[in-house]
Amino acid sequence: MSVRVDWLLLGCLAMSGALRAQEPAEVTAAEREAFIDDAAARFGAEPASMRTALAGAVYQQSIIDAITRPAEAKPWHGYRPIFLTDARIADGKAFMQQHADTLARVQQQTGVPAALIVAIIGVETNYGRNTGRYRVLDALYTLAFHYPPRQAFFRAELGQLFALARDESLDPTTLTGSYAGAMGWGQFMPSSYRNFARDGDGDGRRDLFASMPDVFASIANYFVAHGWEPGNPVAVPAIAAEGAQPPIATATPPAGHLAVLGAQGFRPAVALGRDLPASVLALDGEHGAEYWITFQNFYALTRYNRSPMYAMAVYQLSQAIAADAPQAAP
C-alpha cells in the first residue's frame, strides 16, 4: 500500500470519527415535549426543570459504541478473568475488613452475605474506583432518543432521573455514572435508586455516592426485594451424566427441583441434603462446558444484571473474598 493511500485512509477514518461524534439526528421540540408530558404524567417530574436540563443534554457517540459491545458478549472463559483476579480479590478482602462492622449489621438485618455485597461493588465499580465518567443526563438522553432497541426502557429511566432528582434534592445535570446511566458505588439505575435505595445511616437521605451504610443497605435490599432466601445456596458445580442434554444459559427462576434434575442427568457435585427448586446452567469454560446447579438466590443475582455470566462472576468473587486467602482464577 502506498504512502498516499495510507494517508488517504487515515484522513477518511478521521473524518468518519468526526462525523460520528455529532448527533445523528436532532431531537425535535415536539419529541422533547412528548417526552416531558409523558414523564410528568408517569413519574411526577416537573416540566420546567426537565426542559432546562434537556436543553443542555449532549449526545455521546461513545455511549452508543459501548452499549453495542458489552463484556457479556464474551464467552465465560473470557469474561471470568475480567473480574476474578488476585488484585480484585485482595482488594475485596481489604474493603470488607475496612467496613466489617457496617457490613455485619446489614448481613444480620437482611440475610444477604457481606461478601456478596462487597463483590457487587467490586464488579460494578472496582470498590469505588470507577463509578462512571459520563453525565447520567447525557447517557440517558443519548439512549432514550438514539438507541431504538431499548428506547422505551431508557426513556422511562430518563423520566425516573428527574423524579429522583426531585425526591433526593439532586442536580440531574451534575450526576455522573456509566454509559447506561447507572450511578453510585452500586451502580443503580434511577428507577432502582428510587425503588430500592435505603437510608442505612439514619440521616434521612439515601446517598449512594458517599454513604457506605446507605450503599450496603441498598444493595442488600435490592436482593431481598427480588426474592433472596437467607441461608440457602446460590450455585454449586454440577456433574453431568453421559448423554445428558446441555441446557441453555438463562436468567430465569428455578425450573424444577434437584430430584428432577437428577433424573435428567445432572446432580450437585456436593451433597446438599435437601431437595430445592433448581435449574442447570451451562457455561463455556476454558476446558469445555461447565455445568452448575443454580437456585433462587442465583436468580436474585440476575435481577441486578440479566446475564448469568455476571451473576456467576459476582458469586465466585464473593466466595473468593470470603475465603481465608486470596485466590485467582485457575
N, C-alpha and C positions, 0 to 999 in steps of 0.2 A: 504494500500500500504506500502510495507516495505521501510526501510531507504535506502537499497541498490538500489531498483528500483527508488526511488526519485532522488538519486544522478546520477544514470544512465540516467534518463530522462533529468535532468539538463545538464549533460555532452553532451548529444545528441543535446539539444537545443543550447547550447553554440557553439558546432561545426557547427551546421546549420547556426547560425548567422555569424560565422567567414567566412564560405564558401560564404554566400550571399553577404558579404562585398566586395568580389573580383569581378573583371569584368567578367561577364558570358562568354563572347567570345571576344577574341582580335579583334580589328578593324584592318583589313589588310592594308598594304600600298596601295594596289590597290583601296580599298574603300575610303581611305583618299584622294588619288589623284583624284578619280572620283568626290568626293565632292568638292574639291578645284577647279577643272576645271569648274564645274557647277556654283559655287558661283562667280568665276571670270567672267564668261560669263554673268550671270544674274544680278549681283549687282556691278560689277567692283571692287570687293575686290582684294587685292594684294596677289598673290600666296605665295610669300616667307614669308610674315608676318603670313599668315594662317598656313603654315607648322610649323613655330616656335611655334605659340600659341597652335596648336593641339598636338604638341609633349608633352606639359605639361598638357593637359586636363586629368581630373581624373573622372572615373566612380563613381557614388554615388548611392548605392542601396536605400538609404533613399529617393531619388528623385522618383524612381520607386514606392516605397511604398506609397509616398504621393499622387502621381497623380492617383493612383488606388483607393483612398478612399477620394475623395473631400467632403467638407462640404455640397455641393449641393446635395449629396446623401441622406441627412436627409429630413424628411417631413418639411413642412413650420413651424409647431408649434415647431419643434426642431431647425430649422435654425434661425428663427427670434430672439430668445433670445440671440444668439451669439453676435448680433450687436445692438439690441435695449435695452441698459442697462442705468441705471442712470448715471454711470461714463462716458460712451461714449457720451451720450447726453450733459452732463455738460461740458466735455472737448471740445466738438464741439462748444458749445456756447462761451467758453473762447477763442478758436482758432479763431473763426470768429470775435470776438471783437478785438483780437490782430492784425488781418490783415484786419480790416474793410475798410480802405481807398483803399487798393490794390484790394480787392475783389469787392468793389463797382464799381471801374473803369472797371474791367473785365466784370462785370454784365452789365454795361451800354453799353459797346462795343459789346457784343455778345448776350445779352438777356438770358444768362444762369444764373439762380439764384445763388447767392453767397452761400446759404445754401446747395445747391446741390453739388457744387464744394467741400465744406468742408466735406459733407457726403461721397463723393467718397474717400477722403483722410482718413476719419475716418474708413471706412470699409476696405480699402486696406492696410493701414499701422498703424492704430490707432494713427493718427496725427503725423506720422513720427517716432514713437517709434519702429516700426518693419518693416523695409524696405527689410528684407531678409538677410539670413545668408550664402547663397550659392554663390560661384563664378558663375556668369552668364555663363561663358565659360563652367564650369563643368556641369551646369544644362542643357544647350542646347546640349552639346556633349552627355551626357547620354541619353537624349530623342531622339536626332537625330539618334543615332546609335543603341539604345537598347529598343526603345518603338515603335514597329511596328504599333500599331493602329493609331498613328499620326506622323509617321516618316517623311512624306513629309512636313508637316507643320513645324516641329521643325528643319529639315534640312534647310528649307528656312530661318527660324529665325536665325539659326547659321550663315548662309551666310550674313544676314542683320546685325548681330552683328559686323562682320568685316568691312562691309561698313560703319556702324555707327561710329565705332572707327576711320576710316579714315576721315569721314565727320567732326566729332566734336573733333578730336585730343585727343581721349581717348585711354587708355591702356586696351584692352579687357581682359587681364589676371588679372586685379585688380578690375573690376566692380563686385559688389555683388547685389543679388536680391533674388527673390523667387525660389522655386523648379522648377517653369515652365520657369524661365528666365526673368521674369518681373522685372523692376528696377525703382528706384527713388521713390519720395513721392506719385506719382500717379500710380506706377507700370505699366509702359509702356513696352510692348514687343519691341524688336529692330525695327521691321517694323513700329510700331505705333510711336516710337520715331522719326524715320526718316521722316514719312509722316505727322505727326500731331503736333509735338512739335513746340512751338513758343518762340521767344525771347521777353519775357514780360518786361524786364528791360532795353532793348536797348543797351546792352553791346556787341552785335554782336555774342553772344553764346546762345545756347539752353541748359541750365543747369537744368535738372530735379532732381538733387541731392541736390542742395544747394540754388537755387534761387527761392524764393516763387513767385515772379511775373511770372517767366517762368513756374512754376508748374501750377499756376492758369490759365494762358492764354492757356496753352497746354491742360488741361482738358476741358476747355470751348470750345476750337477749335475742339477737338475730337467730341463733341456733335454737334456742328454746322455743321461739315463735314458729320455727319450722320443724318442730317435732323431735327435738333432741331427747334421747332416752338415757338419763343418768345411769351409769354402771353397766350399760350394755356395750358390746363391741362395735367397732367401726368397720373393720375388714380383717380377714385372715387369709393367708395363702390357701389355695385350693389344689387338690390332687385330682387330675382328670384321668378317668379310666380310658383304656384304649378304645378308640372309636367314638368317644363322647363328642357330641356336636358342639363346636365352639360357639359361644354366644356372641352377640353384637354388643359393643360397649355402649351403654346408655346411661342417662341420668334420670332414672325412673324409680318409683318406690319399689321395695322388695316385691318380687313377683310370685314367690312361693315360700316354702319352708325348707329347712335343712334336709328333712326326710325326703321331700320331693326331689331336691337337687341330687341327693344321693342316688335315687332311683334313675336319675338322668346321667349318672356317671361322674358327678362332682361331689367331693367331700372335703371338709376342712382338714388342713394338714395338722392341726392341733385339736384335740377333743374339747368341745365346749360344754358338754354335759347337759344340754337342753336344746329343745327344738325351737328355733326362732325364725321369724319371717326373714327371707334372704333372697339374694339374686347372685348370679355368676357374672363376673366381669372379666373380659379377655383384653389384655394389653400386649402391644408389640414390643416385647423385651429385646435386649441386646442379643440373647441367645435363643430367640424364638418366642412363642406365645407364653405369656404369663397369665395364670388364672387366679382369680381372687373371689372369695365369697364375701359379699358386701351386705350390710344391714341398714336398718333405718337411719342410724347415725351417719352412715356414708351418704345416704340420700340427703340428709340435712346439710352436709358439707356442700353438696352440689347446688344447693339453693344460693350459696354465696357466689358461685360461678358454675355454670351449667356443664362444664367439661369434666368428665370422670377423671381425666388425667390431672386436672387441677386439684380435685378432691383427694386423689391418691398422693399427690406431691405434698399437700398440706398434712395429710395424715402421717406419711412417712417422715416428714421433717419433725413433726411433733413427737414421734416415737424416738427419733434420734436425739432431740433436745432433752427429752425426759430420761434418756439412758445415762448410765454412770460416766461414760467417757465419750468424747467426740468420735463420730464415725462418718466417713464419706461414702458415696455410692461405690458399690463393688466394681 
